[in-house]
Amino acid sequence: MTGRLFIVGLGPGDARLRTHEADEALTKAQDIFGYYPYLDRIEARPGQIKHPSDNREELDRAKEALLKVVEGRIVAVVSGGDAGVFAMAAAVFEAIETGAASWRELEIEVIPGVSAMHAAAARLGAPLGNDFCAISLSTNLKPWALIEKRLQHAVEGDFVIALYNPASIARPDQIYQAFDLLKSLLPSDQYVHFSSHWIKRHQDYPPRKGWLDLYLARRKMTASLKQPWLTIIGIGEGGVAELAPQARLMLDQAMLIVGGERHLNFVERYRAEKLRWPSPIADALPIILKRRGEPVVVLASGDPFHYGVGALLAEHIPSDEIVCFASPSAFSLAASALKWSLQDCALISLHGRAFEKIIPLLQPDARILALSWDETTPQKLAALLVDRGLGRSEFHVLENLGGERERRRFSQAQDFHLKDISPLNIIALHVVSDTGAEFIPRTPGLPDQWFQNDGQITKREIRAVTLSALAPKQGELLWDIGAGSGSISIEWLLQHPNNQAIAIEKNPARAAQIKLNASKMGAPHLEIIISEANLCLEELRQPNAIFIGGGASEALIRNCWGALPIGGRLVINAVTLETQSLLAQNYQQLGGDLIQIQISRAKPVGSFHGLEPSMAIHQWAATKTS
């Protein structure tokens, strides 16, 4: 038993212009085939299956629809406007002509629709009331030379001309070529009318008299065609089917699609050239930039500007050349799955980033969403939690969120037993502390014993005062000169995840200690330079603040002051009389604050206790104002 095929014209966009016969056919259809934007205009009905495809796959779409009819299904193939005007009716009958002989016996009905040219003409009066012709400027099925020939003959025959497909992102200049030809053939007072955006909302440009006006109208139309050339699309596990219609339209028009292997598998049916991300990803930037002006699509996971490739691209391409379609991020999907309040969660990506950066986020009763690097990340994080006395923490592993293979599993960190974890996973962690658990405090002044050191360390209380004087702000860079154990620069970094610091230490053994301390404290991104300070400062990025804690000379102070921008801060601690004298001189010349700090600690005195003072610290802190 064979089915039935309807070839349906949906009209120019407004559902009110769709015929009653078309609606009846769509109601009967079990399968509907069409270009993505057209299918999005059809209200879904229970039991119906939509089969969307690329705009340039008309013949393949027709063949797939015919095969469904042979199976006994009732099928509708849809087009915008009238299905017989530059649309799917021709593709279906071409497929029948070149396909199986039995296809010619199928029951087929073409349902006419209101064409775009008739809808536009109705807005003007009756411009098509006499002889007219319709010419498509698309070169998908015919060469430009043939289009020029048809335009010339239409003018010679004194036809009213309706131009279809005047321009697209891939061919923005063909309408110019058509205008240039028509201008040479038609009188100077010729009327021209532009009509566009029938799919979403109708827009008319008023009729213009004369070719000067036509070119003004042309520029206006061209302005509407100028769109960002780079489209960044966030895509989830549901693939292309879950994308917004506009995002699918950009894929359809793309000449280059860039993405990872998983993402490119979603878009195999699109004819655009494909580029798989190289390693490192930044190596793809020159290739993408060479395609400036062409329609390029970059695929990313979820929200491209949330730990995604969007920020990298925006560093090299102006924002008005980019459009982005975001999908729900893995963080949003995980919070929704667990019914966690997203704004109360700490979010971090461990994908391509130092694992230890999660340590400062491990706070009592904290909820953390961590995007994994691969299938080994959950096991590593569980081990870290146990090592820090957080073994009872509740550990959720959520895999392939939003897809058919979605899976959610739970374990305590100390009993972690999950196997066969997907590389595409996110960890949801509820921190539960045991007695003696280590947490990084939110205030400066970490315990001295937390830092491996050989005695060269800015003591806890002095460090707290010093960081207050340095006044770290989001994203700022610190030079820590004579870093010793690295305690100052490490705590600077802990004030905000975007802060940066360079620890300068001439002693290799101490530099090794700094690296160990930074990793342990959750600041693995600390830069360490083994050198005399005056030998390397000129090569460093300009700092926002400088701390000198390992002996200062007049030359070093002068060089550091010169390196600071307006608003930069210089803080120097001194215990020797010689350095204290230098601080007094610079205080006289440059101002700022000069203070003395002395800490006393209780110590046994026989059977009693007394306060034993440590060496006095002179601290000079100044802000550069000119």
N, C-alpha and C positions, 0 to 999 in steps of 0.2 A: 504494500500500500504506500502510495506517495503522498506527500503533504501538499502544501500550497505556498506560493511565494508572492508577497506584496512588495512592490517597489514604491516607496512612499516619499513624497515631497513634503517637508515639514513647514514650508513657507519661510519668509525672511527673518524669523526670529521671534516675533510676538505671537504667543500661542493663540491670540484672538484671530490671527490670520491663517491658522491651520484649518483645513477643511474638515467637515463632519465625517466625510468618507475616510480621510486619513486617520482620524481618531478611532473610528470603528476598526480599521485594519490593525492599528497598534494595540487595541484591546484584545483582538483575537490572537495576536502573535505570541508564540511560545519562546521564540528566539528573535532578538533584534540585533542586526549588524549595522555598524556605522562608525564614522569618525568620532573621536572622543567628545568634542564640544556639542555635536548634534545629539549624541546619546544622553548627555547631561541635561538636555532640554526636555527629555521625555520622563514623565513621572513613572517611577518604578511601580510595577504591579506584582502581586503575589504569584510566585511560580515562574515569572518571566526570567530569562537569562539574557543579559546584555553582553555583546561581543565587541568591545571597542578595538580600534586599530588606527594605525598611522594614516594620515591623509594621502600619502603617496603609495598606498597599498590597495588601491581600488580593485584591481583585477583579482588579487589573492582573496580579498574580502568577498567578492562575488562568488568565487569558486567554493569557499567555505560555506557560504549561505546555501548554495545549490546542493551541496552534499548533505546538509541538514534536511533539505526538502526531500531528497531521495530517501532519507531515513523515516519519513512520514511526519516530520515536524511542520508546524505552521510558522513561517519565517517572514520577517519584515526586514528589508534593506532600506535604510533611510538616507536622505540627503537634505541639505538646506535648500530653500527655494522650491523650484520644480525639479523633480528627479530626472526629467528629460532635458534639462538645460545645463550643460557643463557639469553633469552630475552622474549618479550611479546607474541610471537606466542603461546608458551606453556601455558601461563596464560589465553589467550583468549579461547583456545580449552578446557582447564580444566573447565573454567566457562560454556562453552557450554555443556560439558559432565554432569555437576552437576546441570545445570539450567533448564529452561523451555524447553519442547520438541520442541516447535516452533522455538527455536533458531537454531536448527539443519537444518532448511530449509532456513536460511538467506544466502544471496549472500556474500561470503567472499573470498577475494583474498589476498594471502601473497606475498608481494613484497620483493624479496631478496636484501640484501645489502652486501657490502664488510665488512667482519668481521675484528676485530682487529688483530687476529692471521694471517690472510692472508696479511693484510697490512704490518705488521711487517716482515713477511717472505719475502715479496717482496723486502724489504730493504737489506736482507741478501743474496739473491740468490734463492735457491730452497730447504730450509730445510724440507719442507712438501711434497717433491716430491715423497716420498714413504710412507709407512704406518705411521700414526700418530694418536694421540688422544688429546682431549682437556679436561682438568679437572679444575673445579672451586674450589678454596680453601675456598669459602664462606660457612659458617655453617648455613646460614639462612634456608635452606631447607633440610639439611642432617647433620648427626652427624660427628664429626671429625674422629671417628674410621672408618667410611665408606670411607672417603677421603683417609686416610692412606692405606686402603686395595686396593683402585683403583690405587694409586701411585705405590704400590708394584707390582701389576699385570701388570701395564703398563711397568715397568722396565723389568719384567720377559719376557714380549712379545717383547722386544726390539723396542718399539714404540718411535718415537720422541714425546715429551710431550710439549703441550702448556698449560701453567698455566694461568687461568683467575682469576680475583679478588684476587691477591696475598696477599693484605693487605689493611687495612683501619684504620681510627682513632680508630674505635671501636674494631678492632682485629689486632693490630700491630704485634703480635708474631707468627701468624700461618705460615707465610712464613719461619720463622726460623725453626719451627718444620718440615716443608716439606723439607727444605734443609738438616736438620740433618738425616732424613730418607733416602733421595736420596744419600747423601754422603756415607751411609753405604751399599748402593746397587750398585752404579755405579763406574766405574774406576776413578782413580785419574786424568786422563787427559781429562775428559769430558768437552765439550764445553757448555757454558751457555751464553745466550743473554738476556739482559733486554731492554724493550721498554715501554715507558710511555708517558703520557700527549698527547694522541691522540685527546682529545676533544678540546684543545686550540691550541697546537702546538706540533708537533711530536718531541720526544726526544729519541735517542738511546744511550745505553751504549754498547761499542764494545764487540764482543764475547770474552770470557775469557776461557783459557785452564787451567784445573786443579782446584782442589777444594780450594786451597789456594786463587787463583785468584777469585774463585766464592765467597768466604767469603769477600774478599775485595770489590767486586762488590756489595755484599749483604749489606755491611756497607754503601756504597754509596747510594744504593737504600733506605736503612733505614733512612739515613739522610734526604732524600727528603720527607720521610713520617713523620718526626718529625715536628709537627706543634703546634702552641699555642693551649692549651687545652681549654682555655676560649674565647668564642666569644661573644662580646657585639654588639648587633644589635639595631640600632635606627629604630623605625617603626612608620609610620604615620597613619592617619585615613584611608588610602587606603588599609592597611593591608599587608599581605604577597605578594599579587600580584604585589605590587610596589617595592619589594625588588630586589636587584641585584642578578643575578644567584648564585654567590658565597655565598651570605648570605643565600639563600634558601637551598643551598647544606649543609651548616653548621646546619641548622634546621633539615634537613633530617638525618644527622649523629649523632645528639645530643642524649645523654643518659639522660640528665636533662635539662629542660627549666625553667628558673626563670623569673618571671615578675608579674606585677599587674594584677588584674582581667580582665581589658579591653584588655590588651595585650595577655593574655593567651587565651582569646576567639578567637583571630585571628589564633591561632595555635592548635586548638582542634584536628584537623585530624592527627597531628604528634603523633607517638607512644611513644615518650620520656616521662619519668616521669616529672610531672609538680610540681613546687613549687611556691606558691603565696607569695609575699613579706610579711614578718611579720612586726609588728610595735614595735620598730623601725626597719628600714631596716637593720641596722648593725647586728641584731640578725641572719640574714641569712648567714653572712660571714663564721662562723664555718662550716655550712652545705656545702657551696660551696667549701671551702678549703679542706674538707674531700674527695671531688671528684677530687682532683688534678690529672691530667693525663688522666682523662676521658673527652670525648667531652661534654662540658657544654655550653649552650647558655643563656645569660642574655638579656632580652628584655627591652628597654627603649624608651622613647618618643623622636622623632626627633634626635638631636645630643646628644649622651650620655655624651659627655665631655663638654657640655654647660649647666650648671646648672643641670646636670644629675648625674646618679649613677656611671658613668665611673670613676670620680675622686676618689670616695670612694673605688672602687675595685682596682684601681691602687696604692692606699696607702698600700695594703696588698698583692698584687700579682705582681711579676716582669713584666716589660713591654714586655719582649720577650716571655712571656707565654700568652699574650693577643693579639687578633686581633679585630679590631672594624670596623663595617660597619655603617657609619652615614647616616641618612636621613636629609632632610632640617629641621632646627629647627623651632619652632613656631615663633621665631623672624624673621627669613628669610621669612617665609610664610606671616606674617603680613605686613612686609615692602613691599613685592612684591604686596600684595593685595591693599595696599594704595598708591603705587608708591612713597614710602618714601625712601630716601637714607639711607641705614642701617648704614653706617659708621658715619652718622651725628646724629644718635639716641643714647640716653642713654638706656642701657639694664639692667633690674633688674628682679629677680625672687622673688615674694612674697609667693612662695609655701614653706611652712615650715620655713619661715624666718620672722623676726620681721617686722611688717607692716611699722613702722616709718622710716625704712632705706631709703624709697623713698624721704624723706623730703629734703636732700641735693641736690637731682637731680632736684627739682622744681626750675628752673631758667627761666628768661624771654625768651619767644619764644622757649623754649626747646621742643624737641620731645622725648617722652619716650615710650618705649615698656615694659610693666610690665606683667609678667606671673602670673596669679591669683592663689590663694590658692584654691578657690572654687567659687560657684555661688554668694556668699555674698561679695566678694572682690570689684567688681565695685561700689556697693552702698557705701561701707565704704570709698573708695578712693574719690568718689564724695563729700562726707561729709567733708573729710579732706581738699579738695581743697577749698570748700566754707569757711571753718573755717579760712583758711590762706589768704583769699581775692583773690582767684583764681577761682571764680565761673563761669567766662565766658570761662574757658578753654574748648577746644573741646575734646570730649570724645567718642572714638570708642571702641565698644566691639565686638571682633571677636571670634566666637564660632566654635568648631569642624573643624578647618582649614584643608583643604585637603581631607575632607570626603564628603559623600553624604549629611550629615546634616549641612554642612557649612552655617553659617549665619553671616552677618555683620550689626551692627546697630550703630546709632550715637545719641549723646545727648550733650548738654552743662551740665557741672557739676551742676550748680545751678538749672537746670530743669530736673535733672536725673529722668527718669520715666520707664526705661526698666524693664520688668518683665520676668519671666520664663527663666532665664539665665542658660545656660548649665554650669556645674561645670568645663568643659574643655574649658576655655576661656583665651584670652590674651587681655589686654587693651592697646590701642594706644592713647597716650595723647599728645595734643599740648597745651602747657601752655600759657594762656592768662591772663595777670594781670590786676587787678583793682587798683584804687588809694589806697595806704596804704597797698598793699600786702606785706607779709613778705617773703623775700628770704634770704637764708644762703649765706653770701658773700664767695668768693673764697679765700680771704686773712684772716690771723689770726687777732684776735682783735674784737670779736663780742661785741655789746653794753652791758654794765653791766646790764641794766634793763631787758635784755632777760633772765637772770639767777635769779631764786628765791634764795635769800640769806639772811643771818642775819647779814651782814656786813663783814663776813669772805669770801672775794673774791679777787682774783688777778685782779687788775683794768685793764681796757681795754688796755691802752698803755703799761703797764708793762707786761701784758700777751702776747702782740705781740712780745716784745723783748725777753721774756722768751721762747716762742715757736721757735723763730729764733735760740736761743742758743741750745735748745734741738734738733733741726734739724731732725724732723721726716722723716723717709724714709719708703717706701712701706713695709708693713707686719711687722713692728717693734712693740715691746712691751714696754710700759711705765709703771713705777710705779709712781703714783701721791700720795705722802705721805703728810698727813694733807690736804686732798683734798678740804675741805670747801664746796664750791658750786659745785665743779667738773668742773670748767670752763677750767682748763688746760687740763685735760684728755679728756674732750669732744672735744675741738678743736684739740687735737692730733688725735683723731679718725676721725675727719672730713677731715683731710689732705689726707687720702686714705681709700677706703672701706675695705682694708685688714689689716689696722692697728689695734692693740690691746692695751688695757689700763686697769690697775687695780687701782681703787681709794681706798685709805686706809684712813678711817676717824673713829675716836673713838667715836664721838658724833652721837647717833642714829638719832636725829632730822635732823642733817645735811646730814646724809647718805640718809634719805628719800628725802631731797631736791635734792641731786645729781641724784637720780633715776628719779625724775620728770623732771629735766633739761635735762638729757640725752635723755629721750623719746621725749621731745618737740623739741630738736635740731636735731633729726635724728640719734642719737647714742645709741640706746637701748641695744647694745651689750656690753656696758661698764660694767666691773665687779666691784662690790662694796664689800669691806670687812670692817666690823665694828670691829676695834681692835686698840690697841696700836701698832705702827709700829714694834718696836723691838720684839714683841711677835709673829709676823706672817711672817716675811720676809723669814725665812728659808724654809717655806712650799710653797713659790711662785715660778712660772716659772722664769727662768733667764731673766732679762730685757735687753733691748738695751739702755734704757735711764731711768734716775730717776730724779724726781723733788721733792724737799723738800720746801714747802712753809708755813708750819705750825709750825715753831720752830724746830731748829736742835740742837742736842747734839753731843759731840765728839764721843760717842759710836754709835749713829745713823749714823753719817757720815762715821765712820770706817766700819760699817756693810754694808752700801750701796756701798761704794767703793769696798769692797771685793766681792760683789755680781755681779759687772759688768764684762762683758767679755772684751777682748782687743777690743778697738774701741768704747766701751760704753761711754755714756756721763752722767755726774752728774751736775745738775744745782740747786743752792740753793739761795733763796732770803731771805734777812734779813733786819729787821727794828730796832731791839734792838741792843744796844751797845755790849751786851754779845755775841750775835750770830755773829755780824759783826767782833768781835775779833776772833771768831773761823774760820771764812772765811779767814781772813788775815793769820792765822797760816797755814791753809791747802793750801792756795795759795803759801806760802813760801816753803812748803814741796812738793807739787804735781804739781805746775805750773798751767797753764790754763789762764783764763782771770778774772780779778777782776775789776768790774766797779761800778760806782754810778749812779743811775738814779733818777731824781727828776722831777716831773711834776707840772706845775703851771697852774691854771685855772683862767680865767677872772671872777671877782666878782664885784658887785656894791660897790663903795666907795663914799657914799653920792650920789651926782648927776653925779658922774663920775664912772670909772671902773679901777680896778687894778688887777694884777696877784697875786693870793694867792697860795703859794707853798704847796704841800703835803709833807708828811714825806719822807725823802730820803731813797731809797732802795739800799742796797749793793747786787750785784749779782756776785756770783762766778760760773764759768762754766769751767769744765775740762774734757778732754778726756783721758781715760785710755790707756796707750801705752805699759805697761809691767806688 
